[in-house]
Amino acid sequence: MVLAMNSESSGPERHIDPGRWLAQFAGRILVVCPRCGGRALVVPRPDLETPRFFSELMVMPRRLVCAACGATDEWEAEVQGAALVGAALGGTEDPFFRQPLWLQTRCGGDILWAYNEKHIDELAAYVSAVLRQHIHSPTMAMFSRLPVWMKRADKRSKVLAGLGTLRALAERSAPDERSDAAHRRDDRPRLRGSMFFRGGPY
């Protein structure tokens, strides 16, 4: 199953979820650099065409780059016969290089995390909404899979404050500006991702 690239706006007190996947926010992921501990970036390899579907982002070859120390790394999906094994999204580590996400902070007794600034904005729009509506099946939708504590009204102010902390972290890049929550936990949701049958350039 693939999900075409589209978007839908919503007001501040009403959030309409068209069924966005977490994969829609995985095109650009801020991570902790494995060499210097500062902020690095994980993106699709720059010589590739823009994907037609967000689901392709789970198998596109990736590059990790740190502008501060020059560290680089490459990732390619595992090949199994005629299929590619897609990355397993979710958790406080990036799904490709297993580096801690740069954007994570403590929120009560839990960890709040995001892949990038757009991801933060979408989470904030959802959390701040009084009325939340789904217009597509929630099977693969990101918001339906959020932990219960993020959806509770009595946690709204704490979660929004935490998202504000993540926005501030997105503007920082030095190792000593890293969140004390940004470390390895091995909490990805599953060891292997979905299978994608090859038919494209990867």
Long-range contacts (C-beta under 8 A, 24 or more apart in sequence): 1-55, 1-140, 2-53, 2-54, 2-55, 2-56, 3-53, 3-54, 3-55, 3-140, 4-52, 4-53, 4-54, 5-51, 5-52, 5-53, 5-54, 10-125, 10-129, 12-125, 12-128, 12-129, 13-128, 13-129, 13-130, 13-131, 14-129, 14-130, 14-131, 14-132, 14-133, 15-125, 15-126, 15-128, 15-129, 15-131, 15-132, 15-133, 15-143, 16-133, 16-135, 17-126, 17-132, 17-133, 17-134, 17-135, 17-136, 17-138, 17-141, 17-143, 17-144, 18-135, 18-136, 19-134, 19-135, 19-136, 19-137, 19-138, 19-140, 19-141, 20-122, 20-141, 20-142, 20-143, 21-54, 21-55, 21-140, 21-141, 21-142, 22-89, 22-90, 22-142, 22-145, 23-54, 23-55, 23-57, 23-58, 23-89, 24-54, 24-57, 24-142, 25-114, 25-115, 25-116, 25-118, 25-119, 25-122, 25-142, 26-54, 26-57, 26-58, 26-87, 26-89, 26-95, 26-115, 27-54, 27-57, 28-115, 28-116, 29-94, 29-96, 29-101, 29-115, 29-116, 30-101, 30-102, 30-103, 30-115, 30-116, 30-170, 31-64, 31-94, 31-97, 31-99, 31-100, 31-101, 31-102, 32-99, 32-100, 32-101, 32-102, 32-178, 32-182, 32-183, 33-66, 33-68, 33-69, 33-71, 33-99, 33-175, 34-64, 34-71, 34-73, 34-97, 34-99, 35-66, 35-69, 35-71, 36-66, 36-68, 36-69, 36-71, 36-175, 37-175, 37-178, 38-66, 38-68, 38-69, 38-173, 38-174, 38-175, 38-178, 39-66, 39-68, 39-102, 39-172, 39-173, 39-174, 39-178, 40-64, 40-65, 40-66, 40-67, 40-71, 40-99, 40-102, 41-65, 41-66, 41-67, 42-94, 42-96, 42-97, 42-99, 45-74, 48-201, 49-201, 55-86, 55-196, 56-196, 56-200, 58-86, 58-87, 58-89, 58-95, 58-193, 58-194, 58-196, 59-84, 59-85, 59-86, 59-87, 59-196, 59-202, 60-202, 61-202, 62-96, 62-97, 64-96, 64-97, 64-99, 67-173, 68-173, 68-174, 73-97, 76-202, 77-196, 77-202, 79-198, 80-195, 82-197, 82-198, 83-195, 83-196, 83-197, 83-198, 84-195, 84-196, 84-197, 84-198, 84-202, 85-192, 85-193, 85-194, 85-195, 85-196, 86-193, 86-194, 86-195, 86-196, 87-193, 88-188, 88-189, 88-190, 88-191, 88-192, 88-193, 89-189, 89-193, 90-145, 90-188, 90-189, 91-185, 91-187, 91-188, 91-189, 92-181, 92-182, 92-185, 92-187, 93-184, 93-185, 93-186, 93-187, 93-188, 95-188, 95-193, 98-184, 98-188, 99-184, 100-182, 100-183, 100-184, 100-185, 101-182, 102-169, 102-170, 102-178, 102-179, 102-182, 103-166, 103-169, 103-170, 103-179, 104-166, 104-179, 104-181, 104-182, 105-162, 105-165, 105-166, 105-169, 105-179, 105-181, 106-162, 106-180, 106-181, 107-158, 107-159, 107-161, 107-162, 108-149, 108-155, 108-158, 110-147, 110-149, 111-181, 111-185, 112-150, 112-159, 112-162, 112-163, 112-165, 112-166, 113-166, 114-163, 114-166, 116-170, 117-167, 117-170, 120-163, 120-166, 120-167, 120-170, 123-150, 123-163, 124-160, 124-163, 127-151, 127-156, 127-159, 127-160, 127-163, 128-156, 128-160
